[in-house]
């Protein structure tokens, strides 16, 4: 996950599920980051030798 988003997304499956269920104190799952953020993170991982 990009550093800019760490701390703003759910860290556990339970917290993500609480967010889906409507808990206003829970954070959304990282799977819901925008596509461009995810694509940039994947490109960075590959460029740094940690991806395929």
N, C-alpha and C positions, 0 to 999 in steps of 0.2 A: 504494500500500500504506500502511496506517495506520502512523504513526511508531512506535507501540508494538511493531510486529512487524518493523520493519526490522532486519536483522542476524540474525533468527532463521529466515528463509526463504531458500531457494536463490536465488542471484543469476544463475546461468547454467543453461541447459538441461542441460549436462553434469553439473552437481552434482545437479540434480533427478533425472536418470536414475540416477546413482549411488545416490541415496536409494531410488529404486524398486527397484533391484537389490539392496538390502540393506546398503549401506555405512553403518555406524553413525556415521561421522564427517561424512557429508553431511547437509545440511538439506533438509526437504521443500519442494516447489514451492509458490509463493504461491497457486496454484489450489486448494490444500487448506485454506485458511483457512475458518473456519466461515461459514455463510451470513449470519448476523447481522453479522459483522465486515465482510464484503464489501458487504452492503446499506448499512450505515452509511457506508462509504467512498464508495460511489457517490452516495448522497444528499448527502454533503459536497461532492463534486466538482461536482455539478449546482448546488447552492446557491451555490458560489463562482464559477459561470460557466464551468467547464471541462468541462461535460458537456452532454448533450442529453436 
